[in-house]
Amino acid sequence: MSLTKVKFLQSVVHLHLVKRVVLKRSTEIVGYLKSELHTGARLPPPYANTNMTAESPANNVQISVCQLTSTDDKASNLEVTSKLIRQAALLGSKIIFLPECFDYVGQDKTQSANLSETMDGEIMSTLKGTARSHGVWLSLGGFHERQPTNRSDNCPWLSNIHVLIDDQGNIASSYRKIHLFSLSSDVLGPGRSLRESDVVIPGNEIMPPVSSPIGKLGLGICYDLRFPEFSRSLRSLGAEVLTFPSAFTVPTGTAHWESLLRARAIENQCYVIAAAQVGIHNQHRASYGHSMVVDPWGKIVAEAKDDQSLLSLEIDLNLVSSVRRKMEVFNHRRPDVYLAHSPKDALAVRMTHFTVPDSAEDEEIVSFGHVKLKRRFIFLESLHSRAFVNRKCVLPGHVLVISKRVAFRLHDLSSEEVADMFQLVQVVQKLVEDLHNTRSSSVTVQDGPDSGQTVQVRTYSKMLSCSREGGWG
């Protein structure tokens, strides 16, 4: 039987183990995690403030969305892309969105690999210069990034990467696609199938939204659109605009494209911007088109048709805050109920990454109040919280869970942050008890200067595992 004592004192979760073993490094815990759980997509590093808003964006901002029919002719594709960017800049657009595979669509797996470039190649270098010369931001969604390792056929592996370039020609952010597309011949027709994982290595990180001329911009790619948790994570990190540069097939686009885009906009109360490929690329591949901009209420404010074209329009970022104020959907969410009915392994996969930083990252410093904490002591992270081994253990095996955002008191955290922290405590509790073969623990939340807190300006929790014979570890 499990015995758990919870004291609301101040919010770091401390975990003390019944076994007299000091965990001098997080490797032991991470090794256990990897053996017991399936690693999911890594969630991003923390931001200082989870209530992120754009850095004073204008009320109405001109944007453009390019719809392309890319082929295996890279030079021709770049010429068309550059022409559309120039036209969009002349129309006054501050940010221009290109679709997935804007660089090329190969005839087969071998050609797709051989046509690829690194981020230092000609295509990306040219477009950095184009952004700088026209003073515009570019969303380049679905660039074929060549990787240093080869497949079994000696062709290089690729990453499908969404690159955001600012108006100075610098990379503001980049995101490697984590959900890889697969579609059978039952949908595409006899002898035709698509399996992205044959040529692409999946990413493992959702990137924090970036301040842009149209507010906080969340980066996705095509198939990511089908996973509500992905968009929900970006919204939780402060996204006001979600982007899904795409190359939807004709069958899936006809059935689902508009519904998915509007659903993600309505659920997350964000603008959704989706530049798309269109038409026939080669004898094996065709795309649906219908590039689209959807507002936070779910209204389609712009849509391309079935040809290579440019959409140019103004969007009003004030609409995001207006819709969220009138219908406070995110404040009405009940993650405490949803996650209570989720399988524990699924919860752990959703919430965490299991990486032990090494080399230079091993010495990276993160803040824990006035204490500087080396990242190598962190063994588990969730969206808003992290767990780490205490440097000065009160008892052997002292482990803490803290909120990523600095908070004086527990009530300074949002309901989502509180739920996230205690969900991580549940995962860590199970992990520690299993690892040290005990079935009881005490969870303590230190909340305030008179609660025994030794680190100022931080809410945190601790846990102690209790031996079967009684007494505290």
Backbone torsions as a table, in degrees:
resi	resn	phi	psi	omega
1	MET	NA	140.2	-179.6
2	SER	-92.2	133.6	176.6
3	LEU	-115.7	117.6	-178.5
4	THR	-122.9	126.0	176.4
5	LYS	-110.9	128.6	-179.4
6	VAL	-119.8	124.4	177.8
7	LYS	-121.2	126.2	179.2
8	PHE	-89.0	93.3	-178.3
9	LEU	-117.4	-54.5	171.7
10	GLN	-163.6	140.9	-152.0
11	SER	-86.5	59.2	159.5
12	VAL	-110.9	139.1	176.5
13	VAL	-93.9	117.6	177.6
14	HIS	-96.3	138.0	176.1
15	LEU	-122.5	121.0	174.6
16	HIS	-112.5	139.1	-172.6
17	LEU	-100.9	147.9	178.3
18	VAL	-69.0	-31.6	179.5
19	LYS	-75.8	141.4	-177.4
20	ARG	-84.6	63.7	-179.1
21	VAL	-128.3	121.7	176.3
22	VAL	-87.0	122.3	178.0
23	LEU	-80.7	94.3	-174.9
24	LYS	-72.7	-17.8	-178.9
25	ARG	-150.8	155.5	-174.3
26	SER	-79.3	-5.9	-175.1
27	THR	-57.2	-39.6	-177.4
28	GLU	-61.7	-43.2	-179.7
29	ILE	-68.7	-43.7	-178.5
30	VAL	-64.1	-39.5	176.9
31	GLY	-60.3	-40.6	177.0
32	TYR	-63.8	-44.2	179.4
33	LEU	-57.4	-46.4	-176.8
34	LYS	-64.8	-30.2	180.0
35	SER	-79.3	-24.8	-174.2
36	GLU	-102.2	-28.3	-172.0
37	LEU	-124.8	158.2	175.3
38	HIS	-91.4	128.6	-178.0
39	THR	-72.5	131.4	177.4
40	GLY	-103.5	-167.7	-179.5
41	ALA	-66.4	134.4	178.8
42	ARG	-71.6	131.1	175.2
43	LEU	-82.9	158.6	-168.0
44	PRO	-76.5	166.5	174.8
45	PRO	-66.8	162.7	-171.8
46	PRO	-74.1	156.3	166.0
47	TYR	-109.9	155.1	-176.6
48	ALA	-65.4	-30.1	-176.8
49	ASN	-135.3	122.8	-178.3
50	THR	-77.0	-17.6	178.1
51	ASN	-90.8	66.3	-173.1
52	MET	-83.1	139.5	173.6
53	THR	-130.0	165.1	-179.6
54	ALA	-66.9	154.9	-179.6
55	GLU	-82.2	84.7	176.6
56	SER	49.6	57.0	177.6
57	PRO	-70.6	153.8	175.5
58	ALA	-66.7	156.1	-179.0
59	ASN	-64.3	-45.3	179.8
60	ASN	-121.8	125.3	-176.7
61	VAL	-128.4	135.2	178.0
62	GLN	-79.8	131.6	175.7
63	ILE	-130.3	164.0	173.7
64	SER	-136.1	146.8	179.9
65	VAL	-125.4	122.4	-177.1
66	CYS	-96.5	133.2	173.9
67	GLN	-111.8	124.4	-170.8
68	LEU	-123.0	159.5	167.5
69	THR	-121.7	82.2	-176.8
70	SER	-73.5	149.4	176.5
71	THR	-127.3	-163.7	176.8
72	ASP	-87.8	6.5	177.1
73	ASP	-93.3	93.9	-173.9
74	LYS	-63.5	-39.5	-178.4
75	ALA	-64.4	-42.5	178.8
76	SER	-66.1	-42.2	178.0
77	ASN	-59.5	-43.7	-179.1
78	LEU	-66.4	-35.8	178.3
79	GLU	-64.5	-45.8	178.9
80	VAL	-63.8	-44.6	-179.9
81	THR	-60.2	-46.3	-178.8
82	SER	-63.2	-37.8	178.3
83	LYS	-64.1	-44.9	179.7
84	LEU	-65.3	-37.3	177.9
85	ILE	-63.7	-42.9	177.9
86	ARG	-60.8	-44.7	179.3
87	GLN	-61.2	-43.8	-179.5
88	ALA	-64.1	-39.3	179.0
89	ALA	-64.9	-39.7	178.2
90	LEU	-64.7	-28.0	177.9
91	LEU	-79.8	-4.0	177.2
92	GLY	92.0	14.3	-179.7
93	SER	-68.7	137.3	178.4
94	LYS	-91.4	-26.2	179.9
95	ILE	-144.2	138.6	-172.7
96	ILE	-126.6	132.6	-173.7
97	PHE	-110.3	128.0	176.9
98	LEU	-111.7	154.5	-175.5
99	PRO	-82.4	172.3	170.9
100	GLU	-58.3	145.5	179.1
101	CYS	62.8	29.6	178.4
102	PHE	-62.0	-25.7	-177.9
103	ASP	-76.8	-41.2	176.6
104	TYR	-175.5	162.0	167.0
105	VAL	-124.2	114.8	-175.8
106	GLY	-77.8	161.6	178.4
107	GLN	-73.9	-32.0	-178.0
108	ASP	-156.6	-178.5	-175.6
109	LYS	-63.9	-39.4	-178.7
110	THR	-66.1	-47.0	179.7
111	GLN	-65.0	-40.7	178.6
112	SER	-57.6	-41.5	179.1
113	ALA	-68.4	-44.1	-175.4
114	ASN	-70.9	-25.5	178.2
115	LEU	-81.0	-11.4	-172.6
116	SER	-68.7	159.3	178.7
117	GLU	-132.9	162.8	171.0
118	THR	-82.9	174.9	179.0
119	MET	-67.2	-14.9	177.9
120	ASP	-96.2	6.9	-176.5
121	GLY	-76.1	-176.7	-173.5
122	GLU	-63.1	-44.1	-174.9
123	ILE	-63.0	-50.6	-177.0
124	MET	-68.2	-37.3	178.2
125	SER	-63.6	-41.7	179.1
126	THR	-63.0	-45.1	-176.5
127	LEU	-72.4	-29.1	171.4
128	LYS	-61.3	-44.1	177.6
129	GLY	-64.9	-38.2	178.3
130	THR	-63.1	-44.6	178.2
131	ALA	-60.2	-43.8	-178.5
132	ARG	-66.7	-43.4	-176.0
133	SER	-69.7	-30.9	-179.9
134	HIS	-97.6	-6.9	-180.0
135	GLY	64.2	41.7	-179.0
136	VAL	-126.4	157.1	170.7
137	TRP	-88.3	146.5	178.1
138	LEU	-126.3	129.4	170.8
139	SER	-102.0	108.0	-174.5
140	LEU	-108.3	95.0	-167.6
141	GLY	-99.9	114.8	176.2
142	GLY	93.3	46.9	173.0
143	PHE	-80.0	136.4	178.1
144	HIS	-80.3	98.2	-177.7
145	GLU	-91.5	120.9	179.9
146	ARG	-72.8	133.3	177.7
147	GLN	-101.4	158.0	-176.6
148	PRO	-74.5	-13.8	-178.8
149	THR	-98.9	154.7	-177.7
150	ASN	-109.2	154.8	172.6
151	ARG	-77.4	179.6	180.0
152	SER	-63.9	-23.4	178.8
153	ASP	-90.4	11.5	178.2
154	ASN	71.3	7.7	171.5
155	CYS	-85.8	147.2	-177.5
156	PRO	-69.8	142.8	169.5
157	TRP	-67.9	155.8	179.3
158	LEU	-121.3	157.4	162.6
159	SER	-114.2	144.1	174.8
160	ASN	-97.1	103.3	-167.6
161	ILE	-118.7	133.2	174.8
162	HIS	-97.1	117.6	-175.5
163	VAL	-111.6	130.2	176.4
164	LEU	-109.1	118.2	-178.7
165	ILE	-109.4	133.5	-179.4
166	ASP	-85.9	-179.8	-174.3
167	ASP	-75.4	-1.0	173.2
168	GLN	-101.0	2.4	179.5
169	GLY	83.9	15.1	178.9
170	ASN	-99.6	151.2	176.1
171	ILE	-77.8	113.0	-179.8
172	ALA	-80.6	-31.8	178.0
173	SER	-168.2	161.0	173.2
174	SER	-148.4	145.0	-177.1
175	TYR	-134.9	128.3	177.8
176	ARG	-98.4	127.3	-172.8
177	LYS	-55.3	128.5	-177.2
178	ILE	-98.2	-24.6	179.1
179	HIS	-104.3	115.7	-176.8
180	LEU	-98.5	133.4	-171.0
181	PHE	-76.8	143.7	174.4
182	SER	-146.9	134.4	-179.4
183	LEU	-146.3	133.4	-173.6
184	SER	-89.8	170.6	178.2
185	SER	-67.7	-17.1	176.6
186	ASP	-61.2	-28.3	179.7
187	VAL	-97.7	-43.8	-173.1
188	LEU	-84.4	-20.8	-178.7
189	GLY	115.2	161.2	-176.1
190	PRO	-53.9	131.7	176.1
191	GLY	77.5	4.4	-177.9
192	ARG	-123.5	130.4	175.6
193	SER	-153.2	162.2	177.9
194	LEU	-131.8	132.2	176.5
195	ARG	-143.3	98.7	-173.4
196	GLU	-61.9	-31.8	-176.8
197	SER	-66.4	-11.9	175.9
198	ASP	-68.2	-24.1	-174.8
199	VAL	-128.4	-14.1	-172.1
200	VAL	-118.5	136.7	172.3
201	ILE	-89.2	127.8	-178.7
202	PRO	-70.8	147.5	170.2
203	GLY	-74.7	175.3	179.6
204	ASN	-140.2	27.3	-176.9
205	GLU	-149.0	133.7	170.7
206	ILE	-91.1	125.9	-173.9
207	MET	-88.1	141.6	177.3
208	PRO	-60.3	143.4	176.6
209	PRO	-57.3	150.5	-174.1
210	VAL	-113.3	137.8	173.7
211	SER	-66.5	125.6	-176.2
212	SER	-137.9	177.0	177.8
213	PRO	-60.9	-16.5	178.8
214	ILE	-116.3	25.9	177.4
215	GLY	97.6	-163.6	-177.3
216	LYS	-75.0	118.3	-171.4
217	LEU	-105.7	121.7	177.6
218	GLY	-99.8	132.4	-173.5
219	LEU	-100.6	125.6	172.0
220	GLY	-134.9	180.0	176.6
221	ILE	-145.0	120.7	164.3
222	CYS	42.8	-97.7	-172.8
223	TYR	-61.1	-23.6	175.4
224	ASP	-56.5	-26.7	-179.1
225	LEU	-57.2	-27.2	-175.4
226	ARG	-81.8	-2.3	-175.2
227	PHE	-115.2	99.4	-175.9
228	PRO	-57.1	-32.1	-178.3
229	GLU	-63.1	-32.5	179.6
230	PHE	-63.0	-51.5	179.3
231	SER	-65.7	-36.9	178.8
232	ARG	-62.5	-38.4	177.5
233	SER	-63.3	-43.4	178.9
234	LEU	-64.0	-42.2	177.5
235	ARG	-62.2	-41.8	179.4
236	SER	-62.3	-29.2	178.7
237	LEU	-85.3	2.3	174.2
238	GLY	108.8	7.1	-177.4
239	ALA	-62.1	137.8	172.3
240	GLU	-111.1	-21.1	178.3
241	VAL	-133.6	130.5	175.8
242	LEU	-108.7	136.2	-178.5
243	THR	-119.9	133.7	179.6
244	PHE	-134.3	73.2	173.4
245	PRO	-59.4	134.8	-165.0
246	SER	-142.8	164.2	169.1
247	ALA	-141.4	64.3	-178.7
248	PHE	-64.8	141.1	173.5
249	THR	-68.7	163.5	-179.6
250	VAL	-65.4	-46.0	179.9
251	PRO	-61.7	-45.9	-177.5
252	THR	-73.2	-34.0	178.4
253	GLY	-66.7	-43.8	178.5
254	THR	-59.5	-39.4	-175.6
255	ALA	-82.0	-38.0	-164.0
256	HIS	-128.0	-18.2	-168.9
257	TRP	-53.0	-59.5	-177.5
258	GLU	-62.3	-42.6	-178.3
259	SER	-61.1	-44.0	-179.1
260	LEU	-65.8	-44.4	-178.8
261	LEU	-63.4	-44.4	-179.9
262	ARG	-68.3	-37.6	178.8
263	ALA	-61.9	-46.1	-179.5
264	ARG	-64.5	-34.7	177.3
265	ALA	-67.3	-45.2	-177.2
266	ILE	-68.5	-46.3	-177.8
267	GLU	-59.9	-39.6	-172.2
268	ASN	-105.7	-1.8	178.9
269	GLN	52.3	48.2	179.9
270	CYS	-125.7	155.6	161.6
271	TYR	-66.4	144.2	172.1
272	VAL	-123.0	125.4	-178.3
273	ILE	-120.2	123.1	-174.7
274	ALA	-133.5	98.7	171.0
275	ALA	-77.5	142.1	-171.7
276	ALA	-134.3	152.9	166.7
277	GLN	-79.5	154.0	-177.9
278	VAL	-144.2	147.9	170.1
279	GLY	82.2	-167.0	-172.9
280	ILE	-90.6	120.9	178.8
281	HIS	-91.0	-40.1	178.1
282	ASN	-163.5	-174.2	-175.7
283	GLN	-68.3	-14.3	-177.9
284	HIS	-105.2	-12.0	-166.3
285	ARG	-141.7	133.7	174.2
286	ALA	-142.5	152.2	-177.5
287	SER	-123.9	155.4	-170.4
288	TYR	-77.4	-34.3	-176.8
289	GLY	80.6	-143.5	179.9
290	HIS	59.9	46.6	172.4
291	SER	-49.1	144.0	-167.6
292	MET	-147.8	146.7	169.3
293	VAL	-123.2	124.9	-178.8
294	VAL	-119.0	135.7	-178.7
295	ASP	-86.2	173.5	-174.7
296	PRO	-65.5	-12.6	176.9
297	TRP	-92.0	-5.2	179.4
298	GLY	94.7	8.6	-179.5
299	LYS	-85.5	134.5	175.1
300	ILE	-77.9	115.0	-177.6
301	VAL	-99.8	-14.9	174.8
302	ALA	-159.5	142.8	179.1
303	GLU	-151.6	129.4	173.6
304	ALA	-83.6	170.0	-178.4
305	LYS	-109.3	-123.2	-169.4
306	ASP	-114.3	29.9	-179.3
307	ASP	-141.3	167.4	176.1
308	GLN	-69.0	122.8	-170.4
309	SER	-160.8	177.1	-179.8
310	LEU	-128.6	123.3	171.0
311	LEU	-95.8	132.5	176.8
312	SER	-134.0	129.8	-175.0
313	LEU	-158.9	165.7	172.4
314	GLU	-98.9	139.9	170.7
315	ILE	-120.0	148.4	-176.9
316	ASP	-109.0	107.3	-177.5
317	LEU	-68.5	-21.4	176.7
318	ASN	-59.1	-24.5	-179.5
319	LEU	-64.6	-31.5	179.1
320	VAL	-61.6	-53.3	-178.9
321	SER	-66.1	-33.0	179.7
322	SER	-65.6	-47.0	179.9
323	VAL	-64.3	-42.1	-178.7
324	ARG	-67.4	-33.0	179.4
325	ARG	-72.4	-38.8	-177.1
326	LYS	-75.4	-28.8	178.7
327	MET	-138.3	98.9	-170.9
328	GLU	-84.3	63.7	-174.1
329	VAL	-58.8	-44.4	-175.9
330	PHE	-67.0	-30.5	177.2
331	ASN	-74.3	-14.8	-178.8
332	HIS	-98.4	-1.0	179.7
333	ARG	-66.9	151.3	-179.0
334	ARG	-125.6	68.1	-179.5
335	PRO	-62.1	-24.6	177.9
336	ASP	-62.6	-33.3	178.9
337	VAL	-84.0	-44.6	-177.4
338	TYR	-58.3	-50.4	-172.5
339	LEU	-75.1	-21.7	177.6
340	ALA	-63.6	-23.6	-178.5
341	HIS	-106.6	13.7	177.0
342	SER	-93.8	145.2	173.4
343	PRO	-58.1	140.4	-175.3
344	LYS	-61.0	-38.8	178.5
345	ASP	-63.2	-40.6	179.4
346	ALA	-63.7	-39.8	177.8
347	LEU	-60.9	-46.4	-178.6
348	ALA	-63.2	-41.6	179.3
349	VAL	-63.1	-42.3	-178.3
350	ARG	-66.0	-37.1	-169.1
351	MET	-88.2	-23.8	-161.0
352	THR	-130.5	164.0	161.2
353	HIS	-123.8	155.3	-172.1
354	PHE	-119.5	54.9	-175.7
355	THR	-106.3	130.9	170.8
356	VAL	-98.4	108.6	-178.9
357	PRO	-59.8	146.2	176.0
358	ASP	-134.4	-175.0	-177.8
359	SER	45.6	-125.8	-175.1
360	ALA	-65.6	-37.2	-178.6
361	GLU	-65.4	-24.9	-177.4
362	ASP	-59.1	-30.1	-177.4
363	GLU	-101.7	4.9	178.6
364	GLU	-58.7	140.1	-175.0
365	ILE	-103.7	132.9	170.1
366	VAL	-121.9	158.4	-174.4
367	SER	-91.6	136.1	170.3
368	PHE	-130.6	83.3	-172.1
369	GLY	63.0	-127.5	178.7
370	HIS	-86.9	-2.0	-179.0
371	VAL	-93.4	137.4	175.5
372	LYS	-95.9	122.9	-172.8
373	LEU	-111.9	127.8	176.7
374	LYS	-77.4	138.1	-173.9
375	ARG	-62.0	-22.7	-177.0
376	ARG	-65.1	-17.6	179.1
377	PHE	-84.3	-11.3	179.1
378	ILE	-83.1	125.4	-178.9
379	PHE	-114.7	-8.1	-178.2
380	LEU	-157.3	136.7	178.0
381	GLU	-133.0	148.7	169.8
382	SER	-121.1	-167.8	-175.2
383	LEU	-62.5	-41.5	-174.9
384	HIS	-121.7	5.0	-171.7
385	SER	-141.7	165.1	176.1
386	ARG	-146.6	149.8	178.1
387	ALA	-115.7	139.8	-178.6
388	PHE	-151.8	163.5	179.0
389	VAL	-81.8	130.0	-179.3
390	ASN	-67.3	134.7	-178.2
391	ARG	-67.8	-39.7	178.3
392	LYS	-118.0	94.7	-173.8
393	CYS	-70.8	127.6	171.6
394	VAL	-65.2	-40.1	173.6
395	LEU	-136.2	160.6	179.6
396	PRO	-55.3	135.8	177.3
397	GLY	80.0	22.6	-178.2
398	HIS	-66.1	117.9	-179.0
399	VAL	-124.1	141.9	-177.9
400	LEU	-121.6	151.0	171.8
401	VAL	-124.6	127.7	-177.3
402	ILE	-128.6	159.2	170.7
403	SER	-77.2	144.3	178.3
404	LYS	-68.9	-35.8	179.2
405	ARG	-85.0	134.2	179.0
406	VAL	-65.6	129.8	180.0
407	ALA	-140.8	134.4	179.1
408	PHE	-68.3	-43.8	-175.1
409	ARG	-135.4	164.0	179.4
410	LEU	-58.1	-38.4	-177.5
411	HIS	-73.3	-7.5	174.8
412	ASP	-79.4	-15.3	177.1
413	LEU	-84.0	149.2	175.5
414	SER	-71.8	163.3	179.1
415	SER	-60.9	-34.9	179.2
416	GLU	-68.7	-39.5	178.7
417	GLU	-66.4	-40.9	178.7
418	VAL	-63.1	-46.7	179.6
419	ALA	-60.5	-42.2	-179.1
420	ASP	-62.6	-43.3	-177.1
421	MET	-64.6	-43.1	-177.6
422	PHE	-77.1	-24.2	171.6
423	GLN	-67.6	-39.0	176.2
424	LEU	-65.9	-37.6	175.9
425	VAL	-57.6	-42.8	178.9
426	GLN	-59.4	-44.1	-179.4
427	VAL	-64.6	-46.1	-178.9
428	VAL	-65.2	-39.6	178.9
429	GLN	-57.9	-48.8	179.4
430	LYS	-62.8	-43.1	179.6
431	LEU	-59.5	-49.2	-176.0
432	VAL	-67.7	-41.2	179.4
433	GLU	-64.7	-41.7	178.6
434	ASP	-66.9	-42.3	-177.0
435	LEU	-63.5	-34.2	-175.1
436	HIS	-112.8	15.6	169.9
437	ASN	54.5	50.7	174.4
438	THR	-133.1	160.0	-173.5
439	ARG	-123.9	12.9	-180.0
440	SER	-138.2	150.6	180.0
441	SER	-158.2	160.7	175.9
442	SER	-123.1	127.1	179.7
443	VAL	-106.5	126.8	-179.0
444	THR	-123.0	132.8	176.2
445	VAL	-109.0	115.1	178.2
446	GLN	-90.3	119.8	-169.7
447	ASP	-138.2	82.6	178.0
448	GLY	125.7	159.0	-172.4
449	PRO	-67.1	-20.6	-179.1
450	ASP	-99.6	16.4	-176.0
451	SER	-101.2	9.5	-175.5
452	GLY	93.0	9.1	-179.1
453	GLN	-68.8	134.4	176.9
454	THR	-110.9	-12.2	177.9
455	VAL	-111.7	121.5	-177.4
456	GLN	-80.2	158.4	174.1
457	VAL	56.0	46.6	174.5
458	ARG	-157.6	134.6	173.1
459	THR	-95.7	131.8	-176.9
460	TYR	-152.6	169.0	-177.4
461	SER	-133.5	152.7	175.7
462	LYS	-133.6	158.8	-179.9
463	MET	-133.2	141.8	174.9
464	LEU	-121.6	128.8	174.3
465	SER	-88.9	137.5	-174.1
466	CYS	-107.1	133.9	-178.5
467	SER	-72.1	156.3	-178.7
468	ARG	-63.9	-29.7	-178.4
469	GLU	-79.1	-8.4	-178.8
470	GLY	104.3	162.3	-178.3
471	GLY	89.3	166.0	-174.1
472	TRP	-104.6	143.4	-174.3
473	GLY	-63.0	NA	NA
